Amino acid sequence: MQVYMPTSEIEDDEVEKVYDTIEDVLQEDGRGDTNSIILGDWNSTVGDELYQNTVGSHGLGRRNHRGQMLIDFCERNGLIVTNTWFKKPKRRIYTWKAPWDWRRHQLDYILVKHQFRNSVKDVKTLPGADIISNHDLLVAKFQTRLKKIIRFQKRRPRWDLEKLYAQRQSVQETLEEKLSAIESESGNVEGQWNNIKECMLDTISDLVGKVEKIARKPWVTQEMMSKMEERRKWKNVNNEEVRRKYRRLRNELKRTTDRAKKNILRRYVMRL
C-alpha cells in the first residue's frame, strides 16, 4: 500500500482521517496471514529512540508529534517501522533533503506486520539514485517462504486376509457359482475382465470385508479415530466456516481424549 501523508501545515484531524482510511483497508484486505506492506512519505519523524517492538534505535532525529501519531497507528495495527531496525550510516538513513541540502530528515518509512518482521532482511536509502526528487529512494529486501501445505492422502483400506483364509472354502464356492453365471462375450476381452473383476470384488466385499483401522493406544476408541479423520480432512481448508468446524472438532476430540486417558489410568491404578 502506497501512502502520502499530509504535511505539517494540515490539521491533525485530517491526518487522523487518512489513518482511519488506511485502517479500513487493512481490516478489509490485510487480515490474518496477509503480509501487508505499507510504504511512502509519512511526513513524520519517529526518531532514534527505541519504542517497544514498534520502533528501533537506528532511526534519525528526534521524535515529533506526527511521529507519535504514526507510532500509535502502528501499535493499534501490530506494525513495525522497518527502517529503524537496521544500523546504517546516516547517508543510508535520511530520506528527504531540504532545498540546497541544508536539512536532512527521515520522513519515509516502510511498515510491515510484526509477525513478518523476520522476512525483512534489509532497508536502506539509495542517495545516488538518478531521480528528480528531494526524496531519496528507499528500498527494502524481503525474503518470504511460502507455507508448504501437505494434503492428506487417505490410505486405501486393506482386505481382511485372515478372514479370507478362514472362509476360503465359502469364498471359492461362491466365486465359482457367480463366474459360471457370467455370459462370455467372444472377442470382447475388456468386457470379460470387467465382469470377472466386479464379480470377485463383490464376493470378497460381502464375505470378507476390509480391516478396520486399529488404534495404537489402548485408550483410543473407534469414535475418536473417526473424529481424527474428520478433523484432518478440514485442517488445511481456508474458509471461516470450516475453521470454526475444525476448532469445534478439535475441542471435542481433546475433551474425549482427556476423559479416556483418565479412565484408563484409573483402571491401571485399581489393578495395582
Secondary structure as GFF3:
##gff-version 3
##sequence-region A 1 272
A	DSSP	beta_strand	2	4	.	.	.	ID=ss1
A	DSSP	alpha_helix	12	29	.	.	.	ID=ss2
A	DSSP	beta_strand	37	41	.	.	.	ID=ss3
A	DSSP	alpha_helix	65	77	.	.	.	ID=ss4
A	DSSP	beta_strand	79	81	.	.	.	ID=ss5
A	DSSP	three_ten_helix	82	84	.	.	.	ID=ss6
A	DSSP	three_ten_helix	90	92	.	.	.	ID=ss7
A	DSSP	beta_strand	96	97	.	.	.	ID=ss8
A	DSSP	three_ten_helix	99	101	.	.	.	ID=ss9
A	DSSP	beta_strand	104	105	.	.	.	ID=ss10
A	DSSP	beta_strand	108	113	.	.	.	ID=ss11
A	DSSP	three_ten_helix	114	119	.	.	.	ID=ss12
A	DSSP	beta_strand	120	126	.	.	.	ID=ss13
A	DSSP	beta_strand	137	142	.	.	.	ID=ss14
A	DSSP	alpha_helix	161	166	.	.	.	ID=ss15
A	DSSP	alpha_helix	168	180	.	.	.	ID=ss16
A	DSSP	alpha_helix	189	207	.	.	.	ID=ss17
A	DSSP	alpha_helix	222	234	.	.	.	ID=ss18
A	DSSP	alpha_helix	240	271	.	.	.	ID=ss19
###
